Amino acid sequence: MKKTITDYKCKRVIDSTIIPHFKNGEYFMGINTGLDSLIT
């Protein structure tokens, strides 16, 4: 069964997880943590 990730969920993960890491220069950590959030 496929699950759908909504635009709202993606935006929340980007704003709350990925962008803060990117602002600190932690690009790998931002992507890794963001993907973990979307997977779980």
C-alpha positions as CSV (number, residue, x, y, z in Angstrom):
1,M,0.0,0.0,0.0
2,K,1.3,3.4,-1.0
3,K,1.2,6.3,1.5
4,T,0.9,9.9,0.4
5,I,2.9,12.7,1.9
6,T,0.9,15.9,1.8
7,D,2.4,19.3,0.9
8,Y,1.6,20.5,4.4
9,K,3.7,17.7,6.0
10,C,6.6,18.3,3.6
11,K,6.5,22.1,4.4
12,R,6.5,21.4,8.1
13,V,9.5,19.1,7.8
14,I,11.4,21.6,5.6
15,D,10.6,24.5,7.9
16,S,11.2,22.8,11.2
17,T,14.0,20.4,10.4
18,I,15.9,21.0,7.2
19,I,16.2,24.8,7.1
20,P,17.5,25.1,10.7
21,H,20.3,22.6,9.9
22,F,21.1,24.3,6.6
23,K,21.4,27.7,8.4
24,N,24.1,26.1,10.6
25,G,25.9,24.7,7.5
26,E,24.8,21.2,8.5
27,Y,23.6,20.1,5.0
28,F,23.9,16.4,5.4
29,M,22.3,16.4,8.9
30,G,19.4,18.6,7.5
31,I,18.7,16.2,4.6
32,N,19.2,13.1,6.8
33,T,16.9,14.3,9.6
34,G,14.3,15.5,7.1
35,L,14.1,12.2,5.3
36,D,14.0,10.3,8.6
37,S,11.0,12.5,9.6
38,L,9.2,11.8,6.4
39,I,9.9,8.1,6.5
40,T,8.5,7.7,10.1
